[in-house]
Amino acid sequence: MDASSPLEPSGAAAILARKAAEDATAVREFSANPEIADGIIGFHAQQAIEKWLKAVLASRSVDFEYTHDLRHLIALAGIGEDAAPFDLREAVDLTEYAVPLRYEDLLDAEPLDRDATVNLVEEVGNWAGAQLSEATEDAESPDDGGS
């Protein structure tokens, strides 16, 4: 979230989480339809994960630029490989669906594993939901002054 954002962190986080859930719904609904291209499903999966990561960052008042680079957002969120709550490699691999595969017919992408993608989006959503709940609880609990 850049410094010019007029929203409070919790408001930005809520909007981003809602938008992420909308993209996740698209992934679930589209994945069973063979007439919908992998690129469309991959795009919405990437967008859902990107928005959930940004929602978590916003809830923590972490400044972030508006990027589609999931590797960068994962690093900002402090998610390490040793304790990752979801498959980092699979998440990062979806970055290519953000822009290049939407506009570049020359890229030769592997077929998307739709079931794995749906599961990944759900895992990231569950993780983000827990992080956002924790941030809300922390914001609502009175500061006991360290006692």
DSSP file (Angstrom, degrees, kcal/mol; ACC not computed):
  #  RESIDUE AA STRUCTURE BP1 BP2  ACC     N-H-->O    O-->H-N    N-H-->O    O-->H-N    TCO  KAPPA ALPHA  PHI   PSI    X-CA   Y-CA   Z-CA
    1    1 A M              0   0    0      0, 0.0    63,-0.2     0, 0.0    64,-0.1   0.000 360.0 360.0 360.0 124.7    0.0    0.0    0.0
    2    2 A D    >   -     0   0    0     61,-0.2     3,-1.9     1,-0.1    63,-0.0  -0.392 360.0-106.7 -84.0 165.3    1.6    3.2   -1.0
    3    3 A A  T 3  S+     0   0    0      1,-0.3    -1,-0.1    -2,-0.1    60,-0.0   0.678 114.5  64.1 -64.5 -18.4    1.7    6.3    1.2
    4    4 A S  T 3  S+     0   0    0      2,-0.0    -1,-0.3     0, 0.0    -2,-0.0   0.479  72.0 120.3 -86.1  -0.7   -0.9    8.1   -1.0
    5    5 A S    <   -     0   0    0     -3,-1.9     7,-0.0     1,-0.1     0, 0.0  -0.454  53.6-154.5 -66.5 128.7   -3.7    5.5   -0.2
    6    6 A P        +     0   0    0      0, 0.0     2,-0.2     0, 0.0    -1,-0.1   0.567  65.7  93.2 -80.6  -6.9   -6.7    7.2    1.5
    7    7 A L  S    S-     0   0    0      1,-0.1    -2,-0.1     2,-0.1     0, 0.0  -0.578  78.9-117.7 -89.7 147.4   -7.8    4.0    3.3
    8    8 A E     >  -     0   0    0     -2,-0.2     4,-2.5     1,-0.1     3,-0.3  -0.455  38.2-106.0 -68.9 154.6   -6.9    2.9    6.7
    9    9 A P  H  > S+     0   0    0      0, 0.0     4,-2.6     0, 0.0     5,-0.2   0.884 120.7  50.6 -53.7 -41.6   -4.9   -0.4    6.7
   10   10 A S  H  > S+     0   0    0      1,-0.2     4,-2.1     2,-0.2     5,-0.1   0.877 111.0  48.9 -67.5 -34.9   -7.9   -2.4    7.9
   11   11 A G  H  > S+     0   0    0     -3,-0.3     4,-2.1     2,-0.2    -1,-0.2   0.916 113.0  46.3 -68.4 -43.1  -10.2   -0.9    5.3
   12   12 A A  H  X S+     0   0    0     -4,-2.5     4,-2.7     1,-0.2     5,-0.2   0.910 112.1  51.9 -63.6 -42.4   -7.7   -1.6    2.5
   13   13 A A  H  X S+     0   0    0     -4,-2.6     4,-2.6    -5,-0.3    -2,-0.2   0.906 109.2  49.8 -61.3 -42.5   -7.2   -5.1    3.8
   14   14 A A  H  X S+     0   0    0     -4,-2.1     4,-2.2     2,-0.2    -1,-0.2   0.906 112.3  46.9 -64.6 -41.9  -10.9   -5.8    3.8
   15   15 A I  H  X S+     0   0    0     -4,-2.1     4,-2.5     2,-0.2     5,-0.2   0.941 113.8  47.5 -65.3 -46.9  -11.4   -4.6    0.3
   16   16 A L  H  X S+     0   0    0     -4,-2.7     4,-2.4     1,-0.2    -2,-0.2   0.903 112.0  50.1 -61.5 -41.5   -8.4   -6.6   -1.0
   17   17 A A  H  X S+     0   0    0     -4,-2.6     4,-2.3    -5,-0.2    -1,-0.2   0.896 110.7  49.9 -64.7 -39.7   -9.6   -9.7    0.8
   18   18 A R  H  X S+     0   0    0     -4,-2.2     4,-1.7     2,-0.2    -2,-0.2   0.924 112.2  47.0 -64.3 -43.7  -13.1   -9.3   -0.7
   19   19 A K  H  X S+     0   0    0     -4,-2.5     4,-2.0     2,-0.2    -2,-0.2   0.874 110.7  52.9 -65.6 -37.2  -11.7   -8.9   -4.2
   20   20 A A  H  X S+     0   0    0     -4,-2.4     4,-2.5     1,-0.2    -2,-0.2   0.914 107.0  51.9 -63.0 -42.9   -9.4  -11.9   -3.6
   21   21 A A  H  X S+     0   0    0     -4,-2.3     4,-2.1     1,-0.2    -1,-0.2   0.865 107.0  53.8 -62.8 -35.8  -12.4  -14.0   -2.6
   22   22 A E  H  X S+     0   0    0     -4,-1.7     4,-1.8     2,-0.2    -1,-0.2   0.922 110.4  46.0 -64.5 -43.3  -14.2  -13.0   -5.8
   23   23 A D  H  X S+     0   0    0     -4,-2.0     4,-2.2     1,-0.2    -2,-0.2   0.889 110.6  53.9 -65.4 -38.3  -11.2  -14.1   -7.9
   24   24 A A  H  X S+     0   0    0     -4,-2.5     4,-2.4     1,-0.2    -2,-0.2   0.882 106.2  52.5 -63.5 -37.9  -11.1  -17.4   -5.9
   25   25 A T  H  X S+     0   0    0     -4,-2.1     4,-2.8     1,-0.2     5,-0.3   0.915 107.6  51.7 -62.8 -42.1  -14.8  -18.0   -6.7
   26   26 A A  H  X S+     0   0    0     -4,-1.8     4,-2.9     2,-0.2     5,-0.3   0.916 108.8  51.1 -59.8 -43.1  -14.0  -17.5  -10.4
   27   27 A V  H  X S+     0   0    0     -4,-2.2     4,-2.0     2,-0.2    -2,-0.2   0.946 113.1  44.7 -59.4 -49.2  -11.2  -20.1  -10.2
   28   28 A R  H  X S+     0   0    0     -4,-2.4     4,-0.6     1,-0.2    -2,-0.2   0.932 118.3  42.5 -62.0 -46.2  -13.5  -22.6   -8.5
   29   29 A E  H  < S+     0   0    0     -4,-2.8     3,-0.4     1,-0.2    -2,-0.2   0.886 118.3  43.9 -70.6 -39.2  -16.4  -22.1  -10.9
   30   30 A F  H >< S+     0   0    0     -4,-2.9     3,-1.7    -5,-0.3     6,-0.3   0.786  97.1  74.6 -76.5 -27.5  -14.3  -21.9  -14.1
   31   31 A S  H 3< S+     0   0    0     -4,-2.0    -1,-0.2    -5,-0.3    -2,-0.2   0.786  94.4  50.9 -62.7 -28.4  -12.0  -24.9  -13.3
   32   32 A A  T 3< S+     0   0    0     -4,-0.6    -1,-0.3    -3,-0.4    -2,-0.1   0.584  93.1  85.8 -83.7  -9.2  -14.7  -27.5  -14.0
   33   33 A N    X   -     0   0    0     -3,-1.7     3,-1.7    -4,-0.2    -1,-0.1  -0.822  59.9-164.8 -99.0 109.2  -15.6  -25.9  -17.4
   34   34 A P  T 3  S+     0   0    0      0, 0.0    -1,-0.1     0, 0.0     4,-0.1   0.660  86.0  67.0 -67.6 -13.7  -13.3  -27.3  -20.2
   35   35 A E  T 3  S+     0   0    0      2,-0.1     2,-0.6    -5,-0.1    -5,-0.0   0.634  83.6  84.6 -80.7 -12.8  -14.4  -24.5  -22.5
   36   36 A I  S <  S-     0   0    0     -3,-1.7     5,-0.0    -6,-0.3    -3,-0.0  -0.811  87.8-119.0 -92.7 126.3  -12.7  -21.9  -20.2
   37   37 A A    >>  -     0   0    0     -2,-0.6     4,-1.6     1,-0.1     3,-0.8  -0.210  12.5-120.9 -65.9 149.2   -9.0  -21.6  -21.1
   38   38 A D  H 3> S+     0   0    0      1,-0.2     4,-3.4     2,-0.2     5,-0.3   0.856 112.0  63.1 -54.9 -37.1   -6.2  -22.3  -18.6
   39   39 A G  H 3> S+     0   0    0      1,-0.2     4,-2.0     2,-0.2    -1,-0.2   0.850 102.0  48.9 -60.2 -35.6   -5.0  -18.7  -19.0
   40   40 A I  H <> S+     0   0    0     -3,-0.8     4,-2.1     2,-0.2    -1,-0.2   0.917 114.7  44.2 -69.7 -43.7   -8.3  -17.3  -17.6
   41   41 A I  H  X S+     0   0    0     -4,-1.6     4,-2.3     2,-0.2    -2,-0.2   0.923 114.1  49.9 -67.1 -44.3   -8.2  -19.7  -14.6
   42   42 A G  H  X S+     0   0    0     -4,-3.4     4,-2.7     1,-0.2     5,-0.2   0.888 109.0  53.4 -61.2 -39.5   -4.5  -19.0  -14.0
   43   43 A F  H  X S+     0   0    0     -4,-2.0     4,-2.5    -5,-0.3    -1,-0.2   0.942 111.5  43.9 -60.8 -48.6   -5.1  -15.3  -14.2
   44   44 A H  H  X S+     0   0    0     -4,-2.1     4,-2.4     2,-0.2    -1,-0.2   0.849 113.2  52.3 -68.7 -32.4   -7.8  -15.3  -11.6
   45   45 A A  H  X S+     0   0    0     -4,-2.3     4,-2.3     2,-0.2     5,-0.2   0.938 111.4  46.6 -65.2 -46.2   -5.8  -17.7   -9.4
   46   46 A Q  H  X S+     0   0    0     -4,-2.7     4,-2.9     1,-0.2    -2,-0.2   0.919 113.3  49.5 -60.5 -44.0   -2.8  -15.3   -9.6
   47   47 A Q  H  X S+     0   0    0     -4,-2.5     4,-2.6     2,-0.2     5,-0.2   0.897 109.5  51.0 -64.5 -41.0   -5.1  -12.4   -8.8
   48   48 A A  H  X S+     0   0    0     -4,-2.4     4,-2.3     2,-0.2    -1,-0.2   0.946 114.4  43.5 -60.8 -48.0   -6.7  -14.1   -5.8
   49   49 A I  H  X S+     0   0    0     -4,-2.3     4,-2.6     2,-0.2     5,-0.2   0.925 113.6  51.4 -65.0 -44.8   -3.3  -14.9   -4.3
   50   50 A E  H  X S+     0   0    0     -4,-2.9     4,-2.3    -5,-0.2    -1,-0.2   0.930 112.6  45.5 -57.2 -47.2   -1.9  -11.5   -5.1
   51   51 A K  H  X S+     0   0    0     -4,-2.6     4,-2.3     2,-0.2    -1,-0.2   0.868 111.8  51.4 -69.2 -36.5   -4.8   -9.7   -3.4
   52   52 A W  H  X S+     0   0    0     -4,-2.3     4,-2.3    -5,-0.2    -1,-0.2   0.923 111.0  48.5 -65.7 -42.0   -4.7  -12.0   -0.4
   53   53 A L  H  X S+     0   0    0     -4,-2.6     4,-2.4     1,-0.2    -2,-0.2   0.928 113.2  47.4 -61.7 -43.5   -1.0  -11.3    0.1
   54   54 A K  H  X S+     0   0    0     -4,-2.3     4,-2.9    -5,-0.2    -1,-0.2   0.857 108.6  55.2 -66.7 -34.6   -1.6   -7.6   -0.3
   55   55 A A  H  X S+     0   0    0     -4,-2.3     4,-2.5     2,-0.2    -1,-0.2   0.930 109.6  46.6 -62.4 -44.3   -4.5   -7.8    2.2
   56   56 A V  H  X S+     0   0    0     -4,-2.3     4,-1.2     2,-0.2    -2,-0.2   0.927 113.5  48.6 -63.7 -44.3   -2.2   -9.4    4.8
   57   57 A L  H  <>S+     0   0    0     -4,-2.4     5,-2.8     1,-0.2     3,-0.5   0.926 111.7  49.5 -61.4 -44.0    0.4   -6.8    4.1
   58   58 A A  H ><5S+     0   0    0     -4,-2.9     3,-1.7     1,-0.2    -1,-0.2   0.904 107.0  55.2 -61.4 -41.2   -2.1   -3.9    4.4
   59   59 A S  H 3<5S+     0   0    0     -4,-2.5    -1,-0.2     1,-0.3    -2,-0.2   0.778 110.2  46.8 -63.9 -25.0   -3.4   -5.4    7.7
   60   60 A R  T 3<5S-     0   0    0     -4,-1.2    -1,-0.3    -3,-0.5    -2,-0.2   0.360 115.1-118.2 -94.7   3.7    0.2   -5.2    9.0
   61   61 A S  T < 5 +     0   0    0     -3,-1.7     2,-0.5     1,-0.2    -3,-0.2   0.826  59.7 156.7  59.9  33.9    0.6   -1.6    7.7
   62   62 A V      < -     0   0    0     -5,-2.8    -1,-0.2    -6,-0.2     2,-0.2  -0.802  41.8-128.1 -89.9 125.1    3.4   -2.8    5.4
   63   63 A D        +     0   0    0     -2,-0.5     2,-0.3    -3,-0.1   -61,-0.2  -0.519  35.7 171.9 -70.6 137.5    4.0   -0.6    2.5
   64   64 A F        -     0   0    0     -2,-0.2     2,-0.2   -63,-0.2     9,-0.0  -0.994  29.1-123.6-145.2 148.7    4.0   -2.4   -0.9
   65   65 A E        -     0   0    0     -2,-0.3     2,-1.5   -64,-0.1     0, 0.0  -0.518  40.9 -96.0 -85.7 160.7    4.0   -1.3   -4.4
   66   66 A Y        +     0   0    0     -2,-0.2     2,-0.3     2,-0.0    -1,-0.1  -0.638  69.8 146.3 -82.0  95.4    1.4   -2.4   -6.8
   67   67 A T        -     0   0    0     -2,-1.5    -3,-0.0     2,-0.1     6,-0.0  -0.864  52.4-146.4-128.0 158.2    3.1   -5.3   -8.4
   68   68 A H        +     0   0    0     -2,-0.3     2,-1.0    27,-0.0    30,-0.1   0.367  64.2 119.4-100.9   1.3    2.0   -8.7   -9.8
   69   69 A D     >  -     0   0    0      1,-0.2     4,-2.0     2,-0.1     5,-0.2  -0.555  42.1-173.6 -75.9  99.9    5.3  -10.3   -8.6
   70   70 A L  H  > S+     0   0    0     -2,-1.0     4,-2.7    22,-0.2     5,-0.2   0.837  82.1  59.1 -65.7 -32.8    4.1  -13.0   -6.2
   71   71 A R  H  > S+     0   0    0     21,-0.2     4,-2.0     1,-0.2    -1,-0.2   0.928 108.4  45.9 -60.5 -44.0    7.7  -13.9   -5.2
   72   72 A H  H  > S+     0   0    0      2,-0.2     4,-2.4     1,-0.2    -2,-0.2   0.914 113.6  47.8 -65.1 -44.1    8.2  -10.3   -4.0
   73   73 A L  H  X S+     0   0    0     -4,-2.0     4,-1.9     2,-0.2    -2,-0.2   0.885 110.3  52.2 -66.5 -38.5    4.9  -10.1   -2.2
   74   74 A I  H  <>S+     0   0    0     -4,-2.7     5,-2.0     2,-0.2     4,-0.4   0.910 110.3  49.1 -62.4 -42.2    5.6  -13.5   -0.4
   75   75 A A  H ><5S+     0   0    0     -4,-2.0     3,-1.4    -5,-0.2    -2,-0.2   0.922 109.6  51.2 -63.5 -44.1    9.0  -12.1    0.7
   76   76 A L  H 3<5S+     0   0    0     -4,-2.4    -1,-0.2     1,-0.3    -2,-0.2   0.859 106.6  55.1 -60.5 -34.7    7.4   -8.9    2.0
   77   77 A A  T 3<5S-     0   0    0     -4,-1.9    -1,-0.3    -5,-0.2    -2,-0.2   0.563 113.4-122.3 -76.5  -7.3    4.9  -11.1    3.9
   78   78 A G  T < 5 +     0   0    0     -3,-1.4     2,-0.8    -4,-0.4    -3,-0.2   0.796  53.6 158.9  74.2  28.6    7.8  -12.9    5.6
   79   79 A I      < -     0   0    0     -5,-2.0    -1,-0.2     3,-0.0     2,-0.2  -0.774  22.3-162.7 -89.8 114.3    6.8  -16.3    4.4
   80   80 A G    >   -     0   0    0     -2,-0.8     3,-0.9     1,-0.1     4,-0.1  -0.636  27.7-120.4 -96.7 155.3    9.8  -18.6    4.5
   81   81 A E  G >  S+     0   0    0      1,-0.2     3,-0.8    -2,-0.2     7,-0.1   0.827 109.3  61.8 -60.8 -32.8   10.2  -21.9    2.7
   82   82 A D  G 3  S+     0   0    0      1,-0.2    -1,-0.2     0, 0.0    -3,-0.0   0.788 121.0  20.4 -68.4 -27.5   10.7  -23.8    6.0
   83   83 A A  G <  S+     0   0    0     -3,-0.9    -1,-0.2     3,-0.0    -2,-0.2  -0.026  84.1 153.9-131.4  31.6    7.3  -22.9    7.4
   84   84 A A    <   -     0   0    0     -3,-0.8    -3,-0.1     1,-0.1    -5,-0.0  -0.415  37.5-150.3 -67.4 132.7    5.3  -22.0    4.3
   85   85 A P  S    S+     0   0    0      0, 0.0     2,-0.3     0, 0.0    -1,-0.1   0.466  81.2  20.9 -82.3  -0.4    1.6  -22.5    4.7
   86   86 A F  S    S-     0   0    0     38,-0.0     2,-0.9    41,-0.0     3,-0.1  -0.951 104.9 -71.1-155.8 169.2    1.2  -23.3    1.0
   87   87 A D     >  -     0   0    0     -2,-0.3     4,-2.1     1,-0.2     5,-0.2  -0.549  42.2-168.0 -73.0 104.7    3.4  -24.4   -1.9
   88   88 A L  H  > S+     0   0    0     -2,-0.9     4,-3.1     1,-0.2     5,-0.2   0.891  83.4  53.4 -62.6 -41.7    5.5  -21.3   -2.6
   89   89 A R  H  > S+     0   0    0      1,-0.2     4,-2.5     2,-0.2    -1,-0.2   0.927 109.8  47.6 -61.5 -45.2    6.8  -22.6   -5.9
   90   90 A E  H  > S+     0   0    0      2,-0.2     4,-0.9     1,-0.2    -1,-0.2   0.901 113.4  48.7 -62.9 -39.9    3.3  -23.2   -7.2
   91   91 A A  H >< S+     0   0    0     -4,-2.1     3,-1.0     1,-0.2     4,-0.3   0.953 112.3  47.0 -64.2 -49.1    2.2  -19.8   -6.1
   92   92 A V  H >< S+     0   0    0     -4,-3.1     3,-2.0     1,-0.3     4,-0.3   0.876 104.6  62.1 -61.7 -37.4    5.2  -18.0   -7.7
   93   93 A D  H >< S+     0   0    0     -4,-2.5     3,-1.0     1,-0.3    -1,-0.3   0.779  93.2  64.8 -59.7 -26.2    4.7  -20.0  -10.9
   94   94 A L  G X< S+     0   0    0     -3,-1.0     3,-2.0    -4,-0.9     4,-0.4   0.658  78.2  85.4 -72.3 -13.7    1.3  -18.3  -11.2
   95   95 A T  G X> S+     0   0    0     -3,-2.0     3,-2.0    -4,-0.3     4,-0.5   0.859  78.8  65.2 -54.8 -35.4    3.0  -14.9  -11.6
   96   96 A E  G <4>S+     0   0    0     -3,-1.0     5,-2.0    -4,-0.3    -1,-0.3   0.724  94.7  59.2 -63.1 -19.1    3.3  -15.6  -15.3
   97   97 A Y  G <45S+     0   0    0     -3,-2.0    -1,-0.3   -55,-0.2    -2,-0.2   0.598  86.3  80.2 -82.8 -10.3   -0.5  -15.6  -15.7
   98   98 A A  T <45S-     0   0    0     -3,-2.0    -1,-0.2    -4,-0.4    -2,-0.2   0.945 122.3 -29.1 -63.7 -49.3   -0.7  -12.0  -14.4
   99   99 A V  T >X5S+     0   0    0     -4,-0.5     4,-1.4    -3,-0.2     3,-0.9   0.601 126.6  63.3-135.0 -53.7    0.3  -10.3  -17.6
  100  100 A P  H >>5S+     0   0    0      0, 0.0     4,-2.0     0, 0.0     3,-0.5   0.883 108.3  42.6 -54.1 -47.0    2.5  -12.2  -20.0
  101  101 A L  H 34<S+     0   0    0     -5,-2.0    -4,-0.1     1,-0.2   -62,-0.1   0.718 109.8  59.2 -74.5 -17.7    0.1  -15.1  -20.7
  102  102 A R  H <4 S+     0   0    0     -3,-0.9    -1,-0.2    -6,-0.3     3,-0.1   0.810 124.3  17.9 -75.4 -28.9   -2.8  -12.8  -21.0
  103  103 A Y  H << S+     0   0    0     -4,-1.4     2,-0.6    -3,-0.5    -2,-0.2   0.468 111.0  75.7-122.8  -5.0   -1.2  -10.9  -23.9
  104  104 A E    ><  +     0   0    0     -4,-2.0     3,-0.9    -5,-0.3    -1,-0.1  -0.885  43.4 179.1-120.8 102.0    1.5  -13.0  -25.3
  105  105 A D  T 3  S+     0   0    0     -2,-0.6    -1,-0.1     1,-0.2    -4,-0.1   0.643  77.6  71.8 -72.1 -13.9    0.5  -15.9  -27.5
  106  106 A L  T 3  S+     0   0    0      2,-0.1    -1,-0.2     0, 0.0     2,-0.2   0.700  72.4  99.4 -79.3 -18.3    4.2  -16.8  -28.0
  107  107 A L    <   -     0   0    0     -3,-0.9     2,-0.9    -7,-0.2    -3,-0.0  -0.473  67.1-144.0 -70.9 138.1    4.7  -18.1  -24.5
  108  108 A D        -     0   0    0     -2,-0.2     2,-0.2     0, 0.0    -1,-0.1  -0.779  25.5-176.3-106.1  89.0    4.6  -21.9  -24.3
  109  109 A A        -     0   0    0     -2,-0.9     3,-0.1     1,-0.1    -2,-0.0  -0.562  27.8-114.2 -87.7 148.0    3.0  -22.6  -20.9
  110  110 A E        -     0   0    0     -2,-0.2    -1,-0.1     1,-0.1     3,-0.0  -0.425  49.2 -86.1 -68.2 152.6    2.5  -26.0  -19.5
  111  111 A P        -     0   0    0      0, 0.0     2,-0.3     0, 0.0    -1,-0.1  -0.373  50.9-110.3 -59.6 142.7   -1.2  -27.1  -19.1
  112  112 A L        -     0   0    0     -3,-0.1     2,-1.3     1,-0.1     3,-0.1  -0.599  15.5-132.6 -79.0 130.9   -2.6  -25.8  -15.8
  113  113 A D     >  -     0   0    0     -2,-0.3     4,-2.3     1,-0.2     5,-0.2  -0.731  26.0-169.1 -80.5  97.7   -3.3  -28.4  -13.2
  114  114 A R  H  > S+     0   0    0     -2,-1.3     4,-2.6     1,-0.2    -1,-0.2   0.879  79.3  49.5 -63.8 -42.4   -6.8  -27.1  -12.4
  115  115 A D  H  > S+     0   0    0      1,-0.2     4,-2.4     2,-0.2    -1,-0.2   0.930 113.2  47.0 -63.3 -44.5   -7.4  -29.2   -9.2
  116  116 A A  H  > S+     0   0    0      1,-0.2     4,-2.6     2,-0.2    -1,-0.2   0.874 111.9  51.8 -64.1 -36.4   -4.0  -28.3   -7.8
  117  117 A T  H  X S+     0   0    0     -4,-2.3     4,-2.6     2,-0.2    -2,-0.2   0.918 109.1  48.9 -67.5 -43.1   -4.6  -24.6   -8.6
  118  118 A V  H  X S+     0   0    0     -4,-2.6     4,-2.2     2,-0.2    -2,-0.2   0.929 113.3  48.1 -59.9 -45.0   -8.0  -24.6   -6.9
  119  119 A N  H  X S+     0   0    0     -4,-2.4     4,-2.5     2,-0.2    -2,-0.2   0.907 111.1  50.4 -62.6 -42.6   -6.4  -26.3   -3.8
  120  120 A L  H  X S+     0   0    0     -4,-2.6     4,-2.7     2,-0.2     5,-0.2   0.932 109.9  49.8 -61.8 -46.2   -3.6  -23.7   -3.8
  121  121 A V  H  X S+     0   0    0     -4,-2.6     4,-2.4     1,-0.2    -1,-0.2   0.906 112.0  49.0 -60.4 -41.3   -6.0  -20.8   -4.0
  122  122 A E  H  X S+     0   0    0     -4,-2.2     4,-2.6     2,-0.2    -1,-0.2   0.903 110.6  50.7 -64.4 -40.8   -8.0  -22.3   -1.1
  123  123 A E  H  X S+     0   0    0     -4,-2.5     4,-2.5     2,-0.2    -2,-0.2   0.922 112.4  45.7 -63.1 -44.5   -4.8  -22.8    1.0
  124  124 A V  H  X S+     0   0    0     -4,-2.7     4,-3.1     1,-0.2     5,-0.2   0.913 112.9  51.3 -65.6 -40.9   -3.7  -19.2    0.4
  125  125 A G  H  X S+     0   0    0     -4,-2.4     4,-2.6    -5,-0.2    -2,-0.2   0.899 110.6  48.1 -62.1 -41.3   -7.2  -18.0    1.2
  126  126 A N  H  X S+     0   0    0     -4,-2.6     4,-2.1     2,-0.2    -2,-0.2   0.921 113.6  47.4 -64.6 -43.9   -7.3  -20.0    4.5
  127  127 A W  H  X S+     0   0    0     -4,-2.5     4,-2.4     2,-0.2    -2,-0.2   0.945 113.8  47.2 -61.4 -48.4   -3.8  -18.7    5.5
  128  128 A A  H  X S+     0   0    0     -4,-3.1     4,-2.9     1,-0.2     5,-0.2   0.905 109.8  53.7 -62.2 -41.6   -4.8  -15.1    4.6
  129  129 A G  H  X S+     0   0    0     -4,-2.6     4,-2.3    -5,-0.2    -1,-0.2   0.906 110.0  47.3 -59.6 -41.7   -8.1  -15.4    6.5
  130  130 A A  H  X S+     0   0    0     -4,-2.1     4,-2.3     2,-0.2    -1,-0.2   0.905 112.9  49.1 -66.1 -41.2   -6.2  -16.6    9.6
  131  131 A Q  H  X S+     0   0    0     -4,-2.4     4,-2.3     2,-0.2    -2,-0.2   0.908 112.5  47.8 -64.1 -41.9   -3.7  -13.8    9.3
  132  132 A L  H  X S+     0   0    0     -4,-2.9     4,-2.2     2,-0.2    -2,-0.2   0.879 111.2  50.6 -68.5 -38.2   -6.4  -11.2    8.9
  133  133 A S  H  X S+     0   0    0     -4,-2.3     4,-2.6    -5,-0.2    -1,-0.2   0.915 110.8  49.6 -63.7 -42.3   -8.4  -12.5   11.8
  134  134 A E  H  X S+     0   0    0     -4,-2.3     4,-2.6     1,-0.2    -2,-0.2   0.907 110.5  49.7 -62.9 -42.4   -5.2  -12.4   14.0
  135  135 A A  H  X S+     0   0    0     -4,-2.3     4,-2.1     2,-0.2    -1,-0.2   0.888 111.4  49.4 -64.4 -38.4   -4.6   -8.8   12.9
  136  136 A T  H  X S+     0   0    0     -4,-2.2     4,-1.8     2,-0.2    -2,-0.2   0.920 111.5  48.5 -66.2 -44.1   -8.2   -7.8   13.7
  137  137 A E  H  X S+     0   0    0     -4,-2.6     4,-1.8     1,-0.2    -2,-0.2   0.910 111.5  50.3 -61.8 -42.3   -7.9   -9.5   17.2
  138  138 A D  H  < S+     0   0    0     -4,-2.6    -1,-0.2     1,-0.2    -2,-0.2   0.896 111.3  48.5 -63.3 -39.4   -4.6   -7.7   17.8
  139  139 A A  H  < S+     0   0    0     -4,-2.1    -1,-0.2     1,-0.2    -2,-0.2   0.814 115.1  45.0 -70.0 -30.3   -6.1   -4.3   16.8
  140  140 A E  H  < S+     0   0    0     -4,-1.8    -1,-0.2    -5,-0.1    -2,-0.2   0.702  92.1  92.6 -88.6 -20.8   -9.2   -4.9   19.0
  141  141 A S  S  < S-     0   0    0     -4,-1.8     2,-0.1    -5,-0.2     3,-0.0  -0.562  82.4-115.1 -78.5 136.5   -7.4   -6.1   22.1
  142  142 A P        -     0   0    0      0, 0.0     2,-0.5     0, 0.0    -1,-0.1  -0.400  29.5-109.2 -68.8 144.3   -6.5   -3.5   24.7
  143  143 A D        -     0   0    0      1,-0.1     0, 0.0    -2,-0.1     0, 0.0  -0.624  25.7-162.2 -74.6 121.3   -2.8   -2.8   25.2
  144  144 A D    >   -     0   0    0     -2,-0.5     3,-1.1     1,-0.0    -1,-0.1   0.352  40.1-112.9 -90.6   8.7   -2.1   -4.2   28.7
  145  145 A G  T 3   -     0   0    0      1,-0.2    -2,-0.1     2,-0.1    -1,-0.0   0.690  66.5 -64.3  72.7  16.2    1.2   -2.2   28.9
  146  146 A G  T 3         0   0    0      1,-0.0    -1,-0.2     0, 0.0    -3,-0.0   0.561 360.0 360.0  85.4   8.7    3.3   -5.4   28.9
  147  147 A S    <         0   0    0     -3,-1.1    -2,-0.1     0, 0.0    -1,-0.0   0.476 360.0 360.0 -95.0 360.0    2.0   -6.8   32.2
